[in-house]
Amino acid sequence: MTATRPTYGGSRIDYETETAVVSHDWTGDDSLAETIIATIADLSGSDPAALDRLYDRIDPDSLETIFAPANGSATRDSGRVSFRLDVYEITVHASGAVVVTRST
């Protein structure tokens, strides 16, 4: 998965501060929800099944739809959505950057 390797695609994961910036591939096989959950599981050292359910915080299908290509373009180039899951703040950017930081 995109989020599980610290050096994949220029992704940066800092286990000490529990902060990650990963690249979600909008054209890949993994859903955005899978990228988010894999990143949080990796940062926290937890089993993905043990995490709060993403759909209790935000509708994963709607989140994908927000960033779906529009007007015949290949991708969207602006916009972001932020929300909290468990003890993490997640910000998803239209570019595919997913920033996960441990909240204080």
C-alpha positions in Angstrom: 0.0 0.0 0.0 1.0 3.5 -0.6 1.3 4.5 3.0 3.2 1.6 4.6 6.7 2.3 3.3 8.5 5.5 4.5 10.4 6.0 1.2 7.6 5.2 -1.3 6.9 7.9 -3.8 8.6 10.6 -1.8 6.3 9.9 1.2 7.7 10.9 4.6 6.9 9.1 7.8 8.3 10.3 11.1 7.6 7.6 13.7 9.0 9.7 16.6 6.5 12.5 16.1 3.8 10.3 14.5 3.6 12.5 11.5 3.2 11.3 7.9 2.9 12.9 4.5 2.0 10.2 1.9 1.0 10.3 -1.7 -2.3 8.8 -2.6 -2.5 7.6 -6.2 -6.0 8.6 -7.5 -5.6 6.2 -10.4 -4.3 3.3 -8.3 -6.1 0.3 -7.0 -6.2 1.4 -3.3 -9.0 3.6 -2.1 -8.3 6.8 -0.3 -9.8 5.2 2.8 -7.2 2.4 2.6 -4.4 4.9 2.2 -5.6 6.8 5.3 -6.1 3.7 7.5 -2.8 2.1 6.4 -1.0 5.3 7.3 -2.5 5.6 10.7 -2.0 1.9 11.4 1.7 2.3 10.4 2.2 5.4 12.5 0.6 3.9 15.6 1.8 0.4 15.2 -1.7 -0.8 15.4 -3.8 -3.4 13.5 -6.0 -1.5 11.0 -9.0 -3.4 12.4 -8.3 -1.9 15.9 -8.6 1.7 14.7 -11.7 3.8 14.9 -13.9 3.3 11.8 -13.3 5.9 9.2 -17.0 6.0 8.2 -17.9 7.0 11.8 -16.1 10.3 11.1 -16.5 10.9 7.4 -18.2 9.2 4.4 -15.3 7.6 2.5 -17.2 7.5 -0.8 -18.0 11.2 -0.5 -14.4 11.9 0.3 -13.4 10.2 -2.9 -16.1 11.9 -4.9 -15.0 15.4 -3.7 -11.6 14.9 -5.5 -12.9 13.0 -8.5 -11.9 14.6 -11.9 -14.4 17.2 -13.1 -15.1 18.8 -16.5 -13.0 16.3 -18.4 -9.8 16.9 -16.5 -7.5 14.1 -15.4 -7.3 15.3 -11.8 -8.4 18.1 -9.5 -5.6 20.5 -8.5 -7.1 22.4 -5.7 -9.0 21.8 -2.5 -8.5 20.0 0.8 -10.6 18.3 3.5 -9.5 17.9 7.1 -11.0 15.7 9.8 -10.0 13.8 12.9 -9.8 10.1 13.4 -8.8 8.5 16.7 -5.9 10.8 17.9 -4.9 11.9 14.4 -5.7 14.9 12.3 -5.9 14.0 8.7 -5.8 16.5 5.8 -6.4 15.2 2.3 -5.3 17.5 -0.6 -6.6 17.3 -4.2 -3.1 16.7 -5.3 -3.1 13.3 -3.5 -1.0 14.4 -0.5 -2.4 13.0 2.7 -1.0 14.6 5.9 -1.5 12.7 9.1 -0.4 14.2 12.4 -1.0 13.1 16.0 -3.2 15.7 17.8 -2.2 17.1 21.1 
